[in-house]
Amino acid sequence: MIVISDTGPVTNLLQIEKLYLLKELFQRIIIPIGVFAELSHIPEQRLALEALDWVEVKEAPQGELFNKLLETLDRGEAEAIALAVDSKAELLLIDERKGRGVADDLGIRKTGTLGILIRAKEKGLLSKVKPEMDKLIKETRFRIHAELYKGILKLVNEK
C-alpha cells in the first residue's frame, strides 16, 4: 500500500507520542522533501524521523499539477498531493481543510490524524480514542469542532 503523508498527521502523532501507529497501520509511509523540510524545523522531529527506517523521503514531481497546487496550498501540501497523484497512492494523510478539499477534487482517498486514531482503535492498537483527542487539543495546535468530537466518540463507542 502506497501511503503519502503531509506534515500535519506526522507532527501531531509525534507530539502525542503515537507516531508508531503509522508503522503499525501502513508498514511504510512516504513524505515529500518539502514535508520533511517542514518537519525538520523542530530538531527533535528531524532526529525522530531520521531514525525511522519505515519513513521514506521522496522528491515530488514539480510539473504542471504541482505549480497549480502551489497557487492555493503551501509547499508541503502541494508536494504531498502531487506525489500522491504521481505515485497512484492508495491513501493520503492530510489534516488541513483546504488540502483535503483539493484531494477530494482530485479523487484521492484521504484520512487525517483523527481517522488514523479511529483506525488504530478498530485494529486494536489503541484501547481508547478520547484520551488521544484530548492530548491533541491540549498539547498541540490541533482543533476539533465539538460536533466532530462527539461524533467520533459515538463512532468508536466511547463517552
N, CA, C and O of each residue as an XYZ file, in Angstrom:
636
protein
N       0.846     -1.184      0.000
C       0.000      0.000      0.000
C       0.890      1.246      0.000
O       1.767      1.392      0.851
N       0.658      2.128     -0.950
C       1.415      3.374     -1.012
C       0.646      4.437     -0.225
O      -0.492      4.775     -0.551
N       1.300      4.954      0.821
C       0.698      5.971      1.692
C       1.628      7.178      1.713
O       2.800      7.076      2.075
N       1.079      8.321      1.318
C       1.817      9.584      1.311
C       1.296     10.430      2.464
O       0.093     10.455      2.723
N       2.193     11.120      3.155
C       1.743     11.965      4.258
C       2.179     13.411      4.087
O       3.284     13.707      3.633
N       1.271     14.296      4.467
C       1.564     15.708      4.629
C       2.126     15.897      6.046
O       2.232     14.931      6.803
N       2.473     17.090      6.392
C       3.106     17.402      7.669
C       2.198     17.148      8.872
O       2.638     16.562      9.861
N       0.940     17.580      8.799
C       0.046     17.564      9.954
C      -0.042     16.239     10.698
O       0.262     16.199     11.891
N      -0.443     15.158     10.045
C      -0.573     13.901     10.776
C       0.729     13.428     11.424
O       0.710     12.895     12.534
N       1.853     13.618     10.744
C       3.135     13.169     11.303
C       3.475     13.985     12.549
O       3.807     13.420     13.591
N       3.395     15.295     12.444
C       3.772     16.129     13.583
C       2.790     15.950     14.747
O       3.202     15.925     15.907
N       1.497     15.826     14.440
C       0.516     15.632     15.511
C       0.743     14.320     16.251
O       0.709     14.279     17.481
N       0.973     13.251     15.498
C       1.210     11.951     16.133
C       2.543     11.929     16.883
O       2.649     11.293     17.932
N       3.537     12.600     16.370
C       4.809     12.720     17.086
C       4.596     13.415     18.433
O       5.122     12.975     19.455
N       3.826     14.494     18.425
C       3.632     15.286     19.639
C       2.860     14.541     20.719
O       3.037     14.820     21.905
N       2.010     13.602     20.329
C       1.285     12.829     21.350
C       1.883     11.427     21.513
O       1.272     10.540     22.110
N       3.090     11.250     20.969
C       3.851     10.006     21.093
C       3.113      8.788     20.538
O       3.129      7.713     21.138
N       2.467      8.970     19.387
C       1.736      7.887     18.728
C       2.164      7.703     17.277
O       1.426      7.110     16.490
N       3.337      8.198     16.911
C       3.785      8.064     15.523
C       3.891      6.605     15.103
O       3.696      6.275     13.933
N       4.198      5.737     16.055
C       4.318      4.307     15.760
C       3.052      3.734     15.130
O       3.107      2.706     14.454
N       1.913      4.390     15.347
C       0.661      3.905     14.756
C       0.749      3.858     13.231
O       0.167      2.975     12.599
N       1.470      4.800     12.649
C       1.603      4.808     11.184
C       2.299      3.545     10.703
O       1.897      2.965      9.694
N       3.327      3.115     11.402
C       4.025      1.885     11.012
C       3.115      0.675     11.209
O       3.056     -0.214     10.359
N       2.414      0.651     12.325
C       1.533     -0.480     12.619
C       0.390     -0.589     11.606
O      -0.003     -1.689     11.217
N      -0.131      0.553     11.189
C      -1.267      0.560     10.262
C      -0.852      0.400      8.793
O      -1.549     -0.256      8.019
N       0.275      0.997      8.415
C       0.620      1.079      6.992
C       1.970      0.466      6.632
O       2.302      0.402      5.448
N       2.751      0.019      7.590
C       4.086     -0.541      7.406
C       5.120      0.493      6.932
O       6.262      0.483      7.392
N       4.721      1.374      6.023
C       5.654      2.344      5.456
C       4.867      3.558      4.991
O       3.761      3.431      4.466
N       5.449      4.736      5.192
C       4.852      5.947      4.634
C       5.922      6.700      3.849
O       7.120      6.563      4.095
N       5.452      7.487      2.909
C       6.340      8.320      2.103
C       5.992      9.771      2.383
O       4.822     10.152      2.380
N       7.016     10.575      2.626
C       6.799     12.013      2.775
C       7.642     12.732      1.730
O       8.786     12.353      1.478
N       7.077     13.761      1.130
C       7.859     14.530      0.155
C       8.957     15.340      0.852
O       8.885     15.593      2.054
N       9.956     15.735      0.096
C      11.074     16.521      0.632
C      10.566     17.783      1.332
O      11.081     18.148      2.390
N       9.566     18.452      0.757
C       9.032     19.671      1.362
C       8.406     19.426      2.733
O       8.504     20.270      3.624
N       7.769     18.280      2.898
C       7.185     17.915      4.195
C       8.309     17.622      5.188
O       8.251     18.049      6.341
N       9.334     16.889      4.735
C      10.470     16.619      5.613
C      11.111     17.934      6.065
O      11.494     18.072      7.226
N      11.225     18.893      5.151
C      11.803     20.196      5.495
C      10.950     20.901      6.550
O      11.483     21.474      7.499
N       9.615     20.859      6.382
C       8.722     21.476      7.373
C       8.886     20.804      8.734
O       8.971     21.477      9.761
N       8.929     19.482      8.731
C       9.069     18.737      9.985
C      10.435     18.965     10.622
O      10.565     18.895     11.845
N      11.442     19.235      9.819
C      12.811     19.382     10.307
C      13.074     20.711     11.001
O      14.139     20.897     11.588
N      12.122     21.638     10.943
C      12.297     22.916     11.645
C      12.415     22.692     13.149
O      13.001     23.510     13.859
N      11.860     21.592     13.629
C      11.982     21.231     15.044
C      13.016     20.103     15.103
O      12.752     18.998     14.629
N      14.192     20.374     15.680
C      15.276     19.381     15.656
C      14.877     18.006     16.190
O      15.316     16.990     15.650
N      14.056     17.953     17.236
C      13.637     16.666     17.787
C      12.841     15.856     16.763
O      12.981     14.636     16.674
N      12.002     16.557     15.991
C      11.217     15.869     14.961
C      12.127     15.323     13.873
O      11.944     14.199     13.407
N      13.099     16.116     13.475
C      14.032     15.673     12.430
C      14.772     14.419     12.884
O      14.878     13.452     12.130
N      15.280     14.433     14.108
C      16.014     13.284     14.640
C      15.106     12.056     14.730
O      15.522     10.947     14.396
N      13.877     12.258     15.178
C      12.935     11.139     15.287
C      12.677     10.530     13.919
O      12.675      9.307     13.778
N      12.462     11.358     12.916
C      12.179     10.855     11.570
C      13.390     10.170     10.941
O      13.256      9.131     10.294
N      14.559     10.752     11.131
C      15.770     10.161     10.542
C      16.064      8.780     11.117
O      16.733      7.970     10.477
N      15.570      8.511     12.314
C      15.817      7.221     12.965
C      14.852      6.125     12.504
O      15.025      4.958     12.855
N      13.849      6.494     11.728
C      12.819      5.532     11.321
C      13.110      4.970      9.939
O      13.215      5.719      8.968
N      13.240      3.662      9.850
C      13.513      3.052      8.551
C      12.249      2.832      7.730
O      12.333      2.397      6.582
N      11.092      3.121      8.288
C       9.832      2.917      7.576
C       9.247      4.216      7.020
O       8.147      4.221      6.467
N       9.987      5.314      7.170
C       9.589      6.599      6.578
C      10.548      6.885      5.439
O      11.757      6.999      5.642
N       9.994      7.003      4.230
C      10.808      7.290      3.049
C      10.577      8.730      2.618
O       9.435      9.172      2.499
N      11.649      9.452      2.387
C      11.563     10.828      1.885
C      11.788     10.766      0.380
O      12.774     10.201     -0.092
N      10.855     11.358     -0.364
C      10.903     11.248     -1.818
C      10.624     12.616     -2.455
O       9.856     13.419     -1.926
N      11.252     12.852     -3.575
C      11.018     14.101     -4.302
C       9.665     14.040     -5.008
O       9.331     13.052     -5.660
N       8.904     15.108     -4.864
C       7.611     15.199     -5.537
C       7.808     15.748     -6.941
O       8.724     16.535     -7.178
N       6.954     15.338     -7.870
C       7.052     15.884     -9.231
C       6.765     17.390     -9.214
O       5.854     17.845     -8.523
N       7.530     18.138     -9.958
C       7.411     19.600     -9.959
C       6.758     20.113    -11.243
O       7.116     21.183    -11.734
N       5.824     19.375    -11.775
C       5.211     19.732    -13.050
C       4.024     20.661    -12.932
O       3.892     21.425    -11.976
N       3.175     20.575    -13.917
C       2.018     21.469    -14.045
C       1.064     21.356    -12.857
O       0.611     22.371    -12.328
N       0.760     20.133    -12.438
C      -0.141     19.946    -11.295
C       0.437     20.602    -10.047
O      -0.269     21.319     -9.338
N       1.705     20.362     -9.778
C       2.352     20.945     -8.603
C       2.258     22.466     -8.631
O       1.902     23.085     -7.629
N       2.577     23.070     -9.775
C       2.518     24.529     -9.888
C       1.110     25.059     -9.667
O       0.925     26.103     -9.042
N       0.120     24.342    -10.179
C      -1.282     24.735     -9.968
C      -1.641     24.637     -8.488
O      -2.316     25.517     -7.952
N      -1.195     23.572     -7.829
C      -1.488     23.384     -6.404
C      -0.858     24.476     -5.547
O      -1.437     24.896     -4.545
N       0.330     24.934     -5.943
C       1.024     25.986     -5.187
C       0.272     27.313     -5.188
O       0.547     28.185     -4.364
N      -0.667     27.466     -6.103
C      -1.449     28.703     -6.153
C      -2.362     28.835     -4.935
O      -2.706     29.947     -4.535
N      -2.755     27.699     -4.344
C      -3.699     27.759     -3.222
C      -3.225     27.037     -1.965
O      -3.790     27.238     -0.890
N      -2.195     26.200     -2.085
C      -1.739     25.407     -0.941
C      -0.298     25.736     -0.582
O       0.441     26.295     -1.393
N       0.100     25.384      0.644
C       1.516     25.561      0.988
C       2.336     24.471      0.298
O       1.782     23.512     -0.238
N       3.633     24.626      0.317
C       4.529     23.736     -0.428
C       4.374     22.275      0.000
O       4.298     21.392     -0.854
N       4.325     22.009      1.297
C       4.209     20.632      1.776
C       2.940     19.956      1.290
O       2.974     18.819      0.819
N       1.822     20.656      1.404
C       0.551     20.097      0.926
C       0.593     19.857     -0.575
O       0.167     18.808     -1.059
N       1.114     20.849     -1.313
C       1.190     20.722     -2.772
C       2.066     19.528     -3.159
O       1.712     18.764     -4.057
N       3.202     19.367     -2.489
C       4.078     18.232     -2.794
C       3.407     16.909     -2.439
O       3.487     15.946     -3.201
N       2.744     16.861     -1.279
C       2.097     15.612     -0.852
C       1.010     15.200     -1.848
O       0.912     14.029     -2.215
N       0.208     16.151     -2.277
C      -0.864     15.837     -3.221
C      -0.294     15.461     -4.584
O      -0.741     14.492     -5.198
N       0.689     16.218     -5.056
C       1.305     15.902     -6.357
C       1.961     14.525     -6.320
O       1.868     13.768     -7.286
N       2.613     14.200     -5.227
C       3.259     12.891     -5.097
C       2.217     11.775     -5.007
O       2.414     10.690     -5.554
N       1.105     12.049     -4.312
C       0.026     11.052     -4.220
C      -0.540     10.749     -5.599
O      -0.796      9.590     -5.926
N      -0.737     11.785     -6.410
C      -1.260     11.589     -7.765
C      -0.230     10.835     -8.613
O      -0.566      9.861     -9.286
N       1.017     11.292     -8.575
C       2.069     10.714     -9.410
C       2.340      9.243     -9.074
O       2.577      8.430     -9.967
N       2.304      8.913     -7.789
C       2.628      7.540     -7.375
C       1.389      6.647     -7.282
O       1.477      5.477     -6.909
N       0.228      7.225     -7.629
C      -1.031      6.478     -7.541
C      -1.222      5.899     -6.141
O      -1.558      4.726     -5.971
N      -0.998      6.758     -5.143
C      -1.100      6.350     -3.740
C      -2.510      5.874     -3.414
O      -3.499      6.406     -3.918
N      -2.574      4.868     -2.567
C      -3.877      4.390     -2.113
C      -4.450      5.282     -1.025
O      -5.657      5.273     -0.787
N      -3.578      6.067     -0.349
C      -4.044      6.892      0.751
C      -3.128      8.096      0.939
O      -1.905      7.989      0.844
N      -3.744      9.241      1.205
C      -3.033     10.471      1.535
C      -3.398     10.836      2.969
O      -4.576     10.896      3.321
N      -2.387     11.079      3.791
C      -2.610     11.518      5.165
C      -2.487     13.031      5.184
O      -1.419     13.580      4.916
N      -3.592     13.705      5.503
C      -3.618     15.171      5.451
C      -4.709     15.686      6.384
O      -5.798     15.116      6.449
N      -4.414     16.762      7.103
C      -5.377     17.330      8.042
C      -5.992     18.646      7.568
O      -7.168     18.898      7.835
N      -5.245     19.474      6.887
C      -5.700     20.820      6.547
C      -6.918     20.785      5.623
O      -6.949     20.064      4.625
N      -7.898     21.571      5.981
C      -9.186     21.573      5.269
C      -9.037     21.873      3.783
O      -9.620     21.185      2.945
N      -8.258     22.900      3.458
C      -8.107     23.278      2.051
C      -7.467     22.144      1.250
O      -7.916     21.821      0.150
N      -6.421     21.548      1.807
C      -5.746     20.435      1.141
C      -6.646     19.220      0.993
O      -6.596     18.524     -0.021
N      -7.469     18.963      2.005
C      -8.411     17.838      1.946
C      -9.426     18.067      0.821
O      -9.799     17.137      0.106
N      -9.862     19.314      0.680
C     -10.802     19.636     -0.392
C     -10.200     19.413     -1.768
O     -10.862     18.887     -2.663
N      -8.938     19.814     -1.938
C      -8.251     19.602     -3.210
C      -8.091     18.108     -3.473
O      -8.296     17.647     -4.595
N      -7.728     17.356     -2.442
C      -7.588     15.903     -2.590
C      -8.918     15.287     -3.032
O      -8.944     14.416     -3.901
N     -10.013     15.740     -2.431
C     -11.345     15.266     -2.837
C     -11.590     15.556     -4.319
O     -12.039     14.689     -5.068
N     -11.286     16.792     -4.726
C     -11.498     17.193     -6.121
C     -10.703     16.321     -7.092
O     -11.134     16.086     -8.221
N      -9.546     15.847     -6.649
C      -8.693     15.015     -7.498
C      -8.972     13.520     -7.340
O      -8.320     12.689     -7.972
N      -9.937     13.191     -6.498
C     -10.303     11.787     -6.303
C      -9.299     10.986     -5.492
O      -9.206      9.768     -5.643
N      -8.549     11.659     -4.636
C      -7.543     10.985     -3.803
C      -8.196     10.551     -2.494
O      -8.815     11.358     -1.800
N      -8.053      9.283     -2.170
C      -8.551      8.778     -0.886
C      -7.665      9.350      0.223
O      -6.440      9.338      0.109
N      -8.277      9.842      1.280
C      -7.514     10.522      2.321
C      -8.042     10.201      3.711
O      -9.177      9.757      3.881
N      -7.197     10.435      4.686
C      -7.597     10.425      6.089
C      -6.651     11.376      6.801
O      -5.616     11.768      6.262
N      -7.024     11.737      8.016
C      -6.187     12.643      8.797
C      -5.845     12.027     10.137
O      -6.032     10.829     10.353
N      -5.351     12.843     11.018
C      -4.939     12.377     12.342
C      -6.079     11.669     13.056
O      -5.875     10.600     13.631
N      -7.269     12.244     13.031
C      -8.404     11.629     13.723
C      -8.780     10.294     13.087
O      -9.091      9.336     13.795
N      -8.756     10.226     11.779
C      -9.039      8.965     11.088
C      -8.020      7.894     11.427
O      -8.360      6.715     11.526
N      -6.774      8.302     11.605
C      -5.723      7.362     11.985
C      -6.006      6.808     13.383
O      -5.869      5.609     13.624
N      -6.399      7.685     14.292
C      -6.717      7.235     15.657
C      -7.908      6.276     15.653
O      -7.898      5.272     16.365
N      -8.923      6.580     14.861
C     -10.093      5.699     14.759
C      -9.677      4.340     14.206
O     -10.053      3.298     14.743
N      -8.901      4.362     13.132
C      -8.439      3.112     12.511
C      -7.587      2.310     13.499
O      -7.681      1.083     13.547
N      -6.769      2.994     14.274
C      -5.919      2.313     15.256
C      -6.762      1.615     16.318
O      -6.441      0.505     16.744
N      -7.833      2.264     16.738
C      -8.707      1.612     17.713
C      -9.393      0.405     17.075
O      -9.468     -0.660     17.686
N      -9.888      0.567     15.861
C     -10.549     -0.541     15.160
C      -9.626     -1.749     15.020
O     -10.081     -2.892     15.061
N      -8.321     -1.491     14.855
C      -7.347     -2.577     14.679
C      -6.800     -3.083     16.018
O      -5.947     -3.971     16.042
N      -7.289     -2.520     17.137
C      -6.834     -2.956     18.452
C      -5.497     -2.375     18.879
O      -4.878     -2.877     19.817
N      -5.040     -1.324     18.208
C      -3.767     -0.703     18.550
C      -3.913      0.349     19.642
O      -2.941      0.692     20.315
N      -5.120      0.857     19.814
C      -5.460      1.791     20.892
C      -6.694      1.250     21.592
O      -7.592      0.708     20.948
N      -6.739      1.395     22.903
C      -7.944      0.967     23.617
C      -8.994      2.071     23.599
O     -10.192      1.790     23.624
N      -8.548      3.337     23.554
C      -9.472      4.474     23.536
C      -8.935      5.587     22.637
O      -7.728      5.806     22.536
N      -9.858      6.272     21.996
C      -9.517      7.410     21.142
C      -9.615      8.724     21.923
O      -8.846      9.653     21.674
N     -10.546      8.801     22.852
C     -10.793     10.048     23.582
C      -9.537     10.630     24.237
O      -9.275     11.822     24.077
N      -8.750      9.832     24.970
C      -7.549     10.427     25.576
C      -6.575     11.003     24.553
O      -5.896     11.996     24.815
N      -6.518     10.370     23.393
C      -5.607     10.861     22.349
C      -6.136     12.155     21.731
O      -5.359     13.062     21.434
N      -7.449     12.245     21.536
C      -8.025     13.501     21.037
C      -7.814     14.605     22.065
O      -7.504     15.740     21.706
N      -7.979     14.276     23.335
C      -7.773     15.274     24.391
C      -6.322     15.756     24.416
O      -6.069     16.944     24.616
N      -5.367     14.840     24.214
C      -3.954     15.229     24.144
C      -3.716     16.150     22.953
O      -3.012     17.153     23.068
N      -4.305     15.807     21.811
C      -4.146     16.660     20.628
C      -4.609     18.083     20.918
O      -3.943     19.052     20.553
N      -5.754     18.193     21.575
C      -6.314     19.511     21.878
C      -5.429     20.263     22.869
O      -5.168     21.452     22.691
N      -4.973     19.581     23.901
C      -4.220     20.241     24.978
C      -2.750     20.467     24.652
O      -2.175     21.469     25.078
N      -2.133     19.559     23.908
C      -0.695     19.606     23.733
C      -0.233     20.083     22.357
O       0.960     20.293     22.143
N      -1.155     20.252     21.441
C      -0.792     20.706     20.098
C      -1.727     21.841     19.698
O      -2.559     22.279     20.492
N      -1.588     22.298     18.502
C      -2.488     23.345     17.985
C      -3.698     22.752     17.281
O      -4.423     23.461     16.584
N      -3.916     21.476     17.458
C      -4.998     20.773     16.778
C      -6.338     21.218     17.342
O      -6.527     21.271     18.557
N      -7.264     21.538     16.446
C      -8.608     21.926     16.861
C      -9.610     20.920     16.324
O      -9.533     20.481     15.177
N     -10.550     20.571     17.187
C     -11.600     19.637     16.805
C     -12.934     20.303     17.138
O     -13.192     20.655     18.289
N     -13.766     20.470     16.131
C     -15.097     21.034     16.355
C     -15.851     20.132     17.332
O     -15.728     18.909     17.275
N     -16.625     20.737     18.223
C     -17.341     19.994     19.274
C     -18.222     18.888     18.701
O     -18.289     17.797     19.267
N     -18.900     19.161     17.581
C     -19.770     18.141     16.976
C     -18.961     16.972     16.414
O     -19.379     15.819     16.518
N     -17.813     17.267     15.825
C     -16.946     16.215     15.313
C     -16.421     15.364     16.472
O     -16.401     14.136     16.388
N     -16.004     16.014     17.538
C     -15.512     15.313     18.728
C     -16.573     14.333     19.242
O     -16.284     13.162     19.488
N     -17.791     14.825     19.396
C     -18.897     13.968     19.867
C     -19.180     12.841     18.878
O     -19.413     11.699     19.274
N     -19.160     13.170     17.595
C     -19.424     12.167     16.566
C     -18.394     11.041     16.568
O     -18.734      9.871     16.392
N     -17.128     11.413     16.770
C     -16.073     10.395     16.813
C     -16.261      9.509     18.040
O     -16.133      8.288     17.951
N     -16.564     10.118     19.182
C     -16.777      9.311     20.389
C     -17.925      8.324     20.188
O     -17.850      7.174     20.622
N     -18.978      8.780     19.531
C     -20.113      7.905     19.257
C     -19.687      6.774     18.305
O     -20.030      5.610     18.514
N     -18.946      7.134     17.275
C     -18.485      6.161     16.286
C     -17.642      5.048     16.909
O     -17.750      3.883     16.526
N     -16.800      5.426     17.875
C     -15.887      4.443     18.496
C     -16.430      3.902     19.822
O     -15.715      3.236     20.572
N     -17.693      4.194     20.095
C     -18.366      3.704     21.310
C     -17.656      4.110     22.596
O     -17.391      3.288     23.473
N     -17.360      5.395     22.678
C     -16.752      5.950     23.893
C     -17.616      7.110     24.381
O     -18.425      7.667     23.639
N     -17.421      7.451     25.636
C     -18.155      8.591     26.208
C     -17.235      9.726     26.531
O     -17.682     10.763     27.020
